[in-house]
């Protein structure tokens, strides 16, 4: 083993943060077949918070199904500020 000195630390890269930074107010991301507690959705929600953007989310339902048994078919996150 060898100790190295003055080696720069590489920048961290986050696909989620990079994607969210490109969004403008009113833009949204759709996650097909996902729900609010899904890990992928939560990573993007954390990216919004980390950058300081405000967002809102809505579950998307299959409205062709009977109301009490409507099915979640995805989730959408919008940048609002």
C-alpha positions in Angstrom: 0.0 0.0 0.0 1.2 3.5 -0.8 0.0 6.9 0.5 -0.6 9.4 -2.2 -0.7 13.2 -1.6 -2.4 16.0 -3.5 -4.7 13.8 -5.5 -7.8 15.8 -6.4 -11.2 14.3 -5.4 -13.4 13.8 -8.5 -16.7 15.6 -8.7 -19.8 13.6 -7.8 -22.3 13.1 -10.5 -26.0 12.5 -10.0 -28.2 11.6 -13.0 -31.2 12.8 -11.0 -29.7 16.2 -10.1 -28.5 16.7 -13.6 -32.0 15.9 -15.1 -33.8 18.2 -12.6 -31.4 21.1 -13.2 -32.4 21.0 -16.9 -36.1 21.4 -16.0 -37.9 24.7 -16.4 -41.0 25.7 -14.4 -44.0 23.7 -15.6 -41.8 20.7 -16.9 -42.6 17.3 -15.5 -41.2 13.8 -15.3 -43.5 10.8 -15.7 -42.7 7.4 -14.0 -44.8 4.7 -15.7 -45.9 1.9 -13.4 -44.4 3.5 -10.3 -46.0 4.8 -7.1 -45.0 7.6 -4.7 -43.0 5.4 -2.4 -40.9 4.0 -5.2 -37.2 4.4 -4.7 -36.6 5.9 -8.2 -39.3 8.5 -7.6 -37.9 9.4 -4.2 -34.4 9.9 -5.7 -35.8 12.6 -8.0 -37.9 14.1 -5.2 -34.6 14.4 -3.1 -32.9 16.0 -6.2 -35.5 18.7 -6.3 -35.0 19.5 -2.6 -31.2 19.4 -2.9 -31.2 22.0 -5.7 -33.8 24.1 -4.0 -36.6 23.7 -6.6 -40.2 23.3 -5.5 -42.1 20.5 -6.9 -45.5 18.8 -6.7 -46.5 15.2 -7.5 -49.6 13.4 -8.6 -50.5 9.8 -8.9 -51.9 9.0 -12.4 -54.9 6.7 -12.3 -56.5 4.5 -14.9 -59.9 6.2 -15.0 -61.4 3.4 -17.2 -61.4 1.2 -14.1 -64.4 1.2 -11.7 -63.9 4.1 -9.2 -63.4 2.1 -5.9 -60.9 -0.1 -7.8 -59.1 2.5 -9.9 -55.6 1.5 -10.6 -52.4 3.7 -10.2 -50.6 3.6 -13.5 -47.8 6.0 -12.7 -46.7 9.2 -11.0 -45.7 12.6 -12.3 -43.4 15.2 -10.7 -43.7 18.8 -11.8 -41.3 21.6 -11.2 -43.4 24.5 -9.9 -40.8 27.1 -8.8 
